[in-house]
Amino acid sequence: MKRHHIIARFPISSIFGRSEGRIMRGGRWRAGMTALALAGAVLATAVQAADYTGVWSRGPDLSRGWEEIVGVRVADKIYIVSGYQAYVKGFSGASDLIEWRPLGLNILFDPKTGKYTNKAKIPVPAHHVAAAEVDGKIYVFGGFVAPEEVGGWSSVDHTWMYDPATDKWTIKMPMPTPRGGAHAAAVEGRIYVIGGFTSSTHIPGNIGMDQRVVERYDPKTDTWVQKQPMPTPRNHHTAAVINGRIYVAGGRIGAPVRTFSSHLNMLEEYDVQRNHWTRKALMPTPRSGSAYGVLNGKLVVIGGEDSKKVYNEVEVYDPVTNRWQQLSPMPVAKHAPANVVFDEKLYLFSGNLRAGGGSEVPTVDIFELQER
C-alpha cells in the first residue's frame, strides 16, 4: 500500500466550523481565500493498490448535449431533469449581457429499450438544482434563476415534486435556505439537501456565501428540519449514500463557478442517525463537478474540473478501510454529467469536455466496477 500526501485546499474557517457570510468588499474574495488557506498543513491521503478494474461501455446518445442536468432513478426508469443554456443578450462582450437560462428539462430514459421520452417540464425552472427520489416521486430543490432581464445566478428556495404516474409537478414547502449547486441524498424516506451556494447576483461571480447547511426534508409531512452543518462549506460536490451514511467528496469553495473557486479534495461522512460528521481520507485528486455513484458498496468519483482543466480520473473509496483506489482513467475527460446508478452500472449522461462548460456532448458513458 502506498501513501501519498496532498495539501488540502480549504479555508481556515472550514477547519473550525465557522459559517459566517463571505461577501467581500466589492464582491471580490481576498486573495488568501483562493490560496492554500492553512500554510504548511499537510493531510494524508490513503491510497492502496487497486482491487478493482473499471469497464466502460456506451449507451444510446441523447438528442443533443445539455449543460448541468441531473439524473434520478425511479424504479426501472431514469429521469434527466433541469439543465440550462447561455443566451447572448448584447454585443459588448460583457458578462452581464449573457443570460444563463434554466430549461426545466424532464426526459425519461428507459434502460431496457434505450428510448428517450420528453415529459412535463419543471413549471418554474432553475439550474444547478439538487434532486432525489422517495417512494416513486422525484423531488427537485433550489437552484439559480435570472432575477433581472439578464444574468441567471440568483439562488432560490423552490421545492418541486414530480409524480411520474400522472406526469405532473406540485409545489411543496420551500427550503429554509435558498441555494444552488447543492446536492441531495435520500435516507430512510427523508431527503438531506447539503451545501450549495447562496447568491443574489445576476452574474456568475463570487458575490454570496458557500453553505455548510444541512436541511432534511420529510415528504410525508412536507416539513424541513435543520441538521448538523457539514464541517466544510462547498458546492458542486458529491452526496452518495452507503449503509445509511452520506459521503460528501470534493466540490468547490468561493463561488458557484470554477474561475472564482478553490477546488477541494475533502471527504466527509455524515451519520444521519447520530447527526454527526466525520472527516475521512482525502480524495487523491481535488476537483468539482464530478460524476459519482455507489457500486459494490464503494463510492466512485469520475471526472470533474478545476479552474484550468477537465479531469479523467476515476477514484474509488472504500468506507470499510477508509482507503482510496485510483483506477485507469475514463476514455474522454468530462465534467458535470447527469449520473445515475442502475443495475450496478453508473450512467453518465452528457457532460462537458471543456472547463467551465459550453462544450456539452450528447454521449452516454456507462461504468462498471469489477474485481480483479
Secondary structure, DSSP 8 states (H G I E B T S, - for coil): -EEEEE-----HHHHHT-------GGG---HHHHS-SSTT--EEEEE---SEEEEEEEE---SS--EEEEEEEETTEEEEEEEEEEEE--SS--GGGEEEEEEEEEEEEETTTTEEEE----SS--BS-EEEEETTEEEEE--EE-SSSSB-EEE---EEEEETTTTEEEE----SS--BS-EEEEETTEEEEE--EE-EESSSSS-SEE---EEEEETTTTEEEEE---SS--BS---EEETTEEEEE--EESSSSGGG-EE---EEEEETTTTEEEE----SS--BS-EEEEETTEEEEE--B-SS-B---EEEEETTTTEEEEE---SS--B--EEEEETTEEEEE--BSSTTSS-B---EEEEEEEE-
